[in-house]
Structure formats: C-alpha cells, structure tokens
C-alpha cells in the first residue's frame, strides 16, 4: 500500500468499532508507526489496537498494563469499557473499584451496559472488597447522576448501598433506597438475613403484610416497563414473573402464550421468550395444569443447544421439575438430555444440579449402584451447589453424612447462602417449585440443635405475617 492508501485505511479503522483487532487493526497501526514514527496519534492507536487484541486473546494482565501505558503517555483514553473488562477478568478488586470511581466521577456510568456494572460490582465483592464496594455504592446512590442511570444499574447500586446502611447503622437514607427493592423475592432475602436486622422495621413497612405492598407495586412497575417497550422479551418475562410472584397464575400463563402467538414470533425463540415460558410452566403447575406445563418444557427442550446455548437453563429446569414431582423415570431421562448440554454450555453449578437430580432419581428407582457412582461426582463438587449436595445425600439415605456436610457448609461463607435458602418452610416459595417428595435439608437443620444454632446466627425464621400472596393464591397440590 502507498502511504496515502495506508493513511486513508487507518483513519477509516480509527473511526470504527474495534472488531478483529489482532488480524486487522494491529498490523495497520504498527505499519503506520513504522512509516510515520513522529506522529503520536499513530502510536496511541497502535496501543489501543494492542489492548483490544490482548483482551480478545485472553492476555488480560498484559492488556491492563498497556492501558496504563496508554493513560500515562496520552492522558485520558476512551477505552474505559475494555479497561473494566480486563480488571474484571483478572478479578482485581482494587482496579475494578478504581475504574468504577473514575467512570462515576466522569459521569460515564450512565452509558455503561447494566450487565458490565453488575458483573464488576459482584467481582469486587468476591475479591474481598465487599465493604468497600458497598460504601462506593452508597456514594453513587447519593450522586446527581444516579437518577439518570438505567433502572437495572440503580437496583444494583441500591442493593449494595443497603448493605452499607445496615452494616454501619446509617439509616437516614434507607427509605430513599427501599423503592429500588422491587420484588417480593428480594424482600424475603432482606427480611430473612440477619445482616439487615437494623433496617428490618423499614423493610417490613416497605414490603407490607403478606408482602402485598411490594408485590402489587412490582406488578405495576413491570407492566409499565412492558408498555414502554412491548417488543422486549426480557421485559415480558419480568412482568410474567411479577404476576407469578403475585399468585396471578392464570394471567402469567396467558401472557407468555399470547406473546408467542403474536405476529413475528415465528422467527425462533429467544432467551427472553424462554424465561417467559419458564414462568408459564410454573404458573400452570400452580393451578394444577401439569400436562400443559409438560408440553411447554418439551418445546424448549427440543431446541438445538449449539444454536441456542441459553437453552441449558431450561433443560436443567425441566429435569428439576420432573424429579421434584416424583416422576423418577421421566426425570432421569431428562437428565440424560441435560447433562451433555450442561457440560458444554453450563457452569459447574449447573453440572452439579444435574448430578444431584440424577442421584435422587436413580436411588428412587432402586438403581443404587448407578446412584452411588453419581454420588461420587456430587461429593467431589459439593461446594458448587451446597444445598443440592445435601439433598442428593439424603436421597441416598446418608443422613449423617448430610448433617456433617451441612455443618461444614454453614461455616463457609460461600456455601452458607445456598444452605440457608432451605431454612424457610415451603409457604415462602414464591414460585411454588419446592418439592413435596424430595427430602429437604430443612428438617435436618431444624431438628439438629447445632445446625439450627449456627443457621440462626445468619438468618431468622420468617413470621407468618410475611407468608406471600403467591402461597395464599396457590391451588392445593
């Protein structure tokens, strides 16, 4: 290429999204630097291209080092998105918070994708900076730019800010933060966990008896979101979920069905459609229309997973449902379908769920030799799904081993939350999916004094006045 051709091409690329940086952008800008070493703009663009290339190839530490070089040599650079991505990939909590602070100070968090902010805050928490992340969130919720942020981001920051308020007993802004706690599911979490005991009186008032106030507000809010963007499948599934949590089962089931019957839906199911159908299954089960629910999940399970990797959620949920209903042979067959999908497209947690369902189905079918082999996987990966591991051990009749595992899990901060989910009785299940035929760790925790004492350090058994509307309106099973 002539110098003029190369310059024209480089200018064109500099104005584009940085796709294919390694085979495309990096060579061009390297050549520009070689031919025109005095042009600082070329050097800066070469660094930007190399940063994106390092990110694409998984060279995260090198990419972050190049970001710092770019910032040191050229001042502020508009690549905060990739810088935050690199910090998140490295699980570098201090760097994540520093980047978020920089973005917030520059008023740039408003434009960031909600999932990026959510992931960054979660990673900072897991990196051991929970208190720092909560304090930062508290600052953000008091900033001028907070009201301009996407609703999803507002919800994330408000949740962490409430943690800071509870930990420090700083209650003056709690009432202003509570409107961002929108779902009855979130309310149960706050009202249950002792960490939030300082804000329980305000949270109880916000939720209302039987969670009626927050439940009805959640339905209205999600309906408004859907009216604003009626073509959005994610908003549709959220509204359907709100109706489910309100115990408005007929409406929840009809909403998903009508959505898929509308013109233009024949182009193939999307993930948002899948979650709407998932709600339809739960709604149909709650009003006793199980055969219809079967057909909905069968439709989702028929989708090719390689073309729709998100289907992993629903083949696992399908297996969970069948096993939880005591349909052992059907449930086992469903795990046969779910396992390869989970191995290819699922997390370790997803793979553990499949193994625990298989264990229970096999033992219930008197195929204990196969169940014992499955249980080996459960034992090896129990920390990935603590509650499910306990259920699998109980299915195998290993009560004392289950007690020992629960005792260890309650001592571990990462495992504890999954175990504590099982402490409340089934009335507090908002979607009605808790099984009446599978063994539950609840009885063990409540019967064994040492387990209950440890659990009650972190959680309370909810009073009856918070039994949700969803239970009160559910058909007898």
C-alpha positions in Angstrom: 0.0 0.0 0.0 1.1 3.5 -0.7 1.4 5.9 2.3 -1.8 7.7 1.2 -3.7 4.4 0.9 -2.4 3.2 4.3 -3.3 6.5 6.0 -6.8 6.5 4.5 -7.4 3.0 5.7 -6.0 3.7 9.1 -8.3 6.7 9.5 -11.3 4.6 8.5 -10.4 1.9 11.1 -9.8 4.5 13.8 -13.4 5.7 13.4 -14.9 2.1 13.6 -15.7 -0.3 16.4 -12.6 -2.3 17.2 -13.7 -5.7 15.8 -11.0 -8.2 14.8 -8.2 -6.2 16.4 -5.5 -8.8 16.1 -5.5 -9.8 12.4 -6.7 -6.4 11.2 -6.1 -3.3 13.3 -2.7 -4.1 15.0 -0.8 -4.7 11.7 -2.1 -1.5 10.1 -1.2 0.7 13.0 2.2 -0.9 13.5 2.9 -0.1 9.9 1.7 3.5 10.4 4.1 3.9 13.3 7.0 2.4 11.3 6.4 4.8 8.4 5.5 7.9 10.5 7.2 7.5 13.9 6.8 11.1 14.7 3.0 11.0 14.6 1.9 10.5 18.2 -1.6 9.7 17.1 -0.4 6.6 15.3 1.4 5.4 18.4 -1.7 5.9 20.5 -3.9 4.0 18.1 -1.4 1.2 18.0 -1.6 0.9 21.8 -5.4 0.9 21.6 -5.3 -1.9 19.0 -2.9 -3.9 21.1 -5.1 -3.5 24.2 -8.2 -4.8 22.4 -6.1 -7.6 20.9 -4.8 -8.6 24.3 -8.3 -8.7 25.6 -9.6 -10.8 22.8 -6.7 -13.3 23.2 -7.1 -13.6 27.0 -3.8 -11.8 27.8 -5.6 -9.8 30.5 -2.6 -8.7 32.6 -0.7 -7.5 29.5 -3.8 -5.7 28.3 -4.2 -3.8 31.6 -0.5 -2.9 31.6 -1.0 -1.5 28.1 -4.0 0.5 29.3 -1.8 2.1 32.0 0.9 2.8 29.4 -1.7 4.5 27.2 -3.1 6.6 30.0 0.4 7.6 31.2 1.6 8.6 27.7 -1.6 10.1 26.3 -3.7 11.1 29.2 -7.4 10.1 29.4 -8.3 7.5 26.8 -11.9 6.5 25.9 -11.4 2.8 26.5 -12.8 2.5 30.0 -15.1 -0.3 28.9 -12.2 -2.6 27.9 -10.2 -1.5 31.0 -13.1 -2.5 33.3 -13.4 -5.8 31.3 -9.7 -6.6 31.8 -9.9 -5.7 35.6 -12.9 -7.9 35.9 -11.3 -10.8 34.1 -8.3 -10.6 36.4 -10.6 -10.4 39.5 -8.6 -7.3 40.5 -10.9 -5.8 43.1 -9.0 -2.6 43.7 -8.6 -1.9 40.0 -12.3 -2.6 39.4 -13.4 -0.1 42.1 -10.8 2.5 40.8 -12.2 2.2 37.3 -15.8 2.4 38.5 -14.9 5.5 40.6 -13.3 7.1 37.5 -16.3 6.3 35.4 -18.7 7.6 38.0 -16.7 10.8 38.5 -16.7 11.4 34.8 -20.5 10.8 34.6 -19.9 7.8 32.3 -21.6 5.0 34.3 -24.9 6.1 32.7 -23.8 4.8 29.3 -22.3 1.5 30.5 -24.2 -1.7 29.9 -26.0 -2.8 33.1 -24.5 -6.3 32.9 -21.0 -4.9 32.9 -21.6 -2.8 36.0 -23.4 -5.7 37.8 -20.5 -8.1 37.0 -17.9 -5.7 38.1 -19.5 -5.0 41.5 -20.0 -8.7 42.0 -16.4 -9.5 41.2 -15.2 -6.7 43.6 -17.3 -8.3 46.3 -15.9 -11.8 45.7 -12.4 -10.4 45.6 -12.8 -9.4 49.3 -13.7 -5.8 48.9 -17.3 -6.2 50.0 -17.4 -3.3 52.4 -15.5 -1.0 50.0 -17.9 -1.9 47.2 -20.9 -1.3 49.4 -19.5 2.1 50.6 -18.9 3.1 46.9 -22.5 2.1 46.0 -23.8 4.2 48.9 -21.9 7.2 47.5 -23.2 6.5 44.0 -26.8 6.4 45.1 -26.4 9.9 46.6 -24.8 11.4 43.5 -26.5 13.6 41.0 -26.1 11.1 38.2 -27.8 8.2 40.0 -31.3 9.2 38.7 -30.1 9.1 35.1 -28.7 5.5 35.3 -30.6 2.6 33.8 -33.1 1.0 36.2 -31.1 -2.2 36.4 -27.9 -0.3 37.5 -29.9 1.7 40.0 -31.2 -1.6 41.5 -27.6 -3.0 41.8 -26.2 0.1 43.5 -29.2 0.4 45.8 -28.8 -3.2 46.9 -25.2 -2.8 47.8 -25.9 0.6 49.4 -28.5 -1.0 51.7 -25.8 -3.4 52.8 -23.6 -0.5 53.8 -26.5 1.2 55.6 -27.2 -1.9 57.6 -23.6 -2.7 58.4 -23.0 0.9 59.6 -26.5 1.5 61.1 -26.7 4.6 58.8 -30.4 4.6 58.4 -31.2 8.2 57.2 -31.3 7.2 53.5 -32.8 3.8 53.8 -36.3 5.0 53.0 -35.0 6.6 49.8 -33.3 3.4 48.8 -36.2 1.0 49.5 -38.2 1.9 46.4 -35.4 0.2 44.4 -36.1 -3.1 46.2 -38.9 -4.0 43.8 -39.6 -7.7 44.0 -41.0 -9.8 46.8 -38.2 -12.3 46.3 -35.7 -9.6 47.2 -37.8 -8.5 50.1 -37.7 -12.1 51.5 -33.9 -12.1 51.2 -33.6 -8.8 53.2 -36.2 -9.8 55.8 -34.5 -13.1 56.4 -30.8 -12.3 56.6 -29.6 -11.0 60.0 -27.1 -8.7 58.4 -30.1 -6.4 57.5 -31.6 -6.5 61.0 -31.0 -2.8 61.5 -33.3 -2.0 58.6 -35.9 -4.7 59.2 -38.5 -2.2 60.5 -38.3 0.0 57.4 -38.1 -3.1 55.1 -41.2 -4.6 56.8 -43.1 -1.4 56.2 -42.0 -1.3 52.6 -43.0 -5.0 52.0 -46.3 -5.0 53.8 -48.2 -7.9 55.4 -48.1 -10.9 53.1 -45.6 -8.9 51.0 -48.7 -7.4 49.4 -47.4 -3.8 49.1 -44.2 -4.7 47.3 -45.8 -7.5 45.3 -48.5 -5.2 43.8 -46.0 -2.4 43.2 -43.7 -4.9 41.4 -46.6 -6.0 39.1 -47.4 -2.3 38.2 -43.8 -1.4 37.7 -43.1 -4.3 35.3 -46.3 -3.7 33.5 -45.1 -0.1 32.9 -41.8 -1.3 31.6 -43.5 -3.6 29.1 -45.9 -0.9 27.9 -42.8 1.3 27.2 -41.2 -1.5 25.1 -43.8 -4.0 24.2 -41.5 -5.9 21.8 -38.9 -6.6 24.6 -38.9 -10.3 25.5 -36.9 -9.6 28.7 -39.5 -7.1 29.9 -42.2 -9.6 29.0 -40.6 -12.3 31.1 -40.1 -10.0 34.0 -43.7 -8.9 34.0 -44.8 -12.6 33.8 -42.5 -13.4 36.7 -44.1 -10.5 38.7 -47.6 -11.9 38.0 -46.3 -15.3 39.1 -45.0 -13.9 42.4 -48.3 -12.2 42.9 -50.1 -15.5 42.6 -51.9 -14.3 39.5 -51.3 -17.6 37.8 -53.9 -17.5 35.0 -52.6 -14.1 33.9 -49.0 -15.2 34.0 -49.7 -18.3 31.9 -51.8 -16.4 29.4 -49.2 -13.6 29.0 -46.5 -15.9 27.7 -48.8 -17.8 25.5 -50.3 -14.7 23.9 -46.8 -13.2 23.4 -45.7 -16.2 21.4 -48.8 -16.2 19.3 -48.3 -12.6 18.1 -47.2 -11.9 14.5 -43.5 -12.1 14.0 -42.8 -14.6 16.7 -42.3 -17.4 14.2 -38.7 -16.4 13.7 -37.5 -18.6 16.5 -37.4 -18.4 20.3 -35.0 -16.1 22.1 -33.7 -16.4 25.6 -36.3 -13.8 26.9 -39.0 -16.0 25.4 -37.6 -19.0 27.2 -37.8 -17.3 30.6 -41.4 -16.3 29.8 -42.2 -19.9 29.0 -40.4 -20.9 32.2 -42.8 -18.7 34.1 -45.7 -20.2 32.2 -44.7 -23.7 33.3 -44.6 -22.6 37.0 -47.9 -20.8 36.6 -49.6 -23.9 35.0 -48.2 -26.1 37.8 -49.6 -23.8 40.4 -53.1 -24.1 39.1 -52.8 -27.9 38.5 -52.4 -27.9 34.7 -49.3 -30.1 34.7 -49.9 -31.8 31.3 -49.9 -28.3 29.6 -46.7 -27.4 31.6 -45.0 -30.6 30.3 -45.7 -29.6 26.7 -44.2 -26.1 27.2 -40.9 -27.5 28.6 -40.8 -30.2 25.9 -40.9 -27.4 23.3 -37.9 -25.7 24.9 -36.0 -28.9 25.3 -36.4 -29.6 21.6 -34.3 -26.5 20.7 -30.8 -27.3 19.5 -28.5 -26.2 22.2 -25.5 -25.5 20.0 -27.6 -22.8 18.2 -29.2 -21.7 21.4 -26.7 -22.1 24.3 -29.1 -20.4 26.7 -31.4 -23.5 26.5 -29.1 -25.0 29.1 -31.2 -23.2 31.8 -34.4 -24.8 30.6 -33.3 -28.4 30.1 -32.0 -28.3 33.6 -35.2 -26.7 35.0 -37.2 -29.4 33.1 -35.2 -32.2 34.7 -35.5 -30.5 38.1 -39.3 -30.2 37.8 -39.8 -33.8 36.8 -37.6 -35.1 39.6 -39.2 -32.7 42.1 -42.6 -34.1 41.2 -41.5 -37.6 41.9 -41.6 -38.6 38.2 -38.4 -40.5 38.6 -38.1 -42.3 35.2 -39.1 -39.2 33.3 -36.7 -37.1 35.4 -33.8 -39.4 34.8 -34.4 -39.3 31.1 -34.5 -35.5 31.3 -31.1 -35.5 33.0 -29.8 -37.7 30.1 -30.7 -34.8 27.9 -29.5 -32.1 30.3 -26.1 -33.5 31.2 -24.2 -33.0 27.8 -25.8 -29.6 27.4 -24.7 -28.6 30.9 -21.2 -29.9 30.3 -20.8 -27.9 27.1 -22.8 -24.7 27.9 -23.3 -24.7 31.7 -21.4 -23.7 34.8 -20.0 -26.0 37.5 -23.2 -25.1 39.5 -25.4 -26.3 36.6 -23.4 -29.5 36.3 -23.8 -30.2 40.0 -27.6 -29.7 39.8 -27.8 -32.3 37.0 -25.8 -34.7 39.1 -27.9 -34.2 42.2 -31.1 -34.8 40.3 -29.7 -37.9 38.7 -28.6 -39.2 42.1 -32.1 -38.8 43.5 -33.8 -40.3 40.5 -31.5 -43.3 40.5 -31.9 -44.1 44.2 -35.7 -43.7 44.0 -35.7 -46.1 41.1 -33.8 -48.6 43.2 -30.7 -48.3 41.0 -28.4 -47.6 43.9 -25.3 -48.9 42.2 -25.6 -46.3 39.5 -26.7 -43.8 42.1 -23.6 -44.4 44.1 -21.4 -43.6 41.1 -23.3 -40.4 40.5 -22.9 -39.5 44.2 -19.1 -39.6 43.8 -19.4 -36.6 41.4 -21.7 -34.9 43.9 -19.2 -35.3 46.8 -16.3 -34.1 44.6 -18.2 -30.9 43.6 -20.5 -30.4 46.5 -19.2 -26.8 47.1 -20.6 -25.8 43.7 -24.2 -26.3 44.9 -24.2 -26.9 48.6 -28.0 -27.3 49.1 -28.3 -29.7 46.2 -25.5 -31.8 47.5 -27.3 -32.2 50.8 -30.5 -33.2 49.0 -28.6 -35.8 47.0 -27.0 -37.3 50.1 -30.5 -37.5 51.7 -31.9 -39.2 48.6 -29.2 -41.8 49.1 -30.2 -42.3 52.7 -26.9 -40.9 54.1 -28.4 -38.6 56.7 -25.4 -38.4 59.0 -23.1 -37.5 56.1 -25.6 -34.9 55.0 -25.6 -33.5 58.6 -21.7 -33.3 58.5 -21.8 -31.6 55.1 -24.4 -29.1 56.2 -22.3 -28.3 59.3 -19.2 -27.6 57.2 -21.2 -25.6 54.6 -22.7 -23.4 57.3 -19.2 -22.5 58.4 -18.2 -21.4 54.8 -19.2 -18.0 53.6 -19.6 -19.1 50.0 -21.6 -22.3 50.7 -23.7 -20.9 53.6 -26.2 -18.9 51.5 -27.2 -21.9 49.4 -27.9 -23.9 52.6 -29.8 -21.2 54.3 -32.2 -21.0 51.4 -33.7 -24.2 52.7 -34.5 -22.9 56.2 -37.8 -21.3 55.5 -40.9 -23.5 55.0 -42.5 -24.1 51.6 -45.1 -21.4 52.1 -42.3 -18.8 51.4 -41.6 -20.3 48.0 -42.8 -17.6 45.6 -42.9 -19.8 42.6 -44.3 -23.0 44.2 -41.4 -25.2 43.0 -40.3 -26.6 46.3 -40.8 -30.4 46.1 -43.0 -32.3 48.4 -41.5 -35.6 47.5 -37.7 -34.9 47.6 -36.0 -34.8 51.0 -35.2 -31.3 52.3 -32.3 -30.2 54.4 -34.8 -28.0 56.4 -35.9 -30.8 58.7 -32.3 -31.7 59.5 -31.3 -28.1 60.2 -34.3 -27.5 62.4 -34.0 -30.9 64.2 -30.3 -30.8 64.9 -29.6 -28.2 67.6 -26.0 -27.5 66.5 -27.1 -26.8 62.9 -30.0 -24.7 63.9 -27.9 -22.6 66.3 -25.4 -21.9 63.5 -28.0 -21.1 60.9 -29.8 -18.7 63.2 -26.7 -16.6 63.6 -27.2 -15.6 60.0 -30.9 -15.9 59.3 -34.2 -15.8 61.0 -37.3 -17.9 60.5 -39.8 -15.5 59.0 -43.0 -14.7 60.9 -46.3 -15.9 59.4 -47.4 -12.4 58.5 -44.9 -12.4 55.7 -46.3 -15.6 54.0 -46.6 -14.2 50.5 -49.7 -13.7 48.3 -48.3 -16.3 45.9 -48.8 -19.1 48.5 -52.2 -17.8 49.6 -53.5 -18.0 46.0 -51.9 -21.3 45.0 -54.0 -24.3 44.3 -53.7 -27.2 46.7 -51.1 -29.7 45.4 
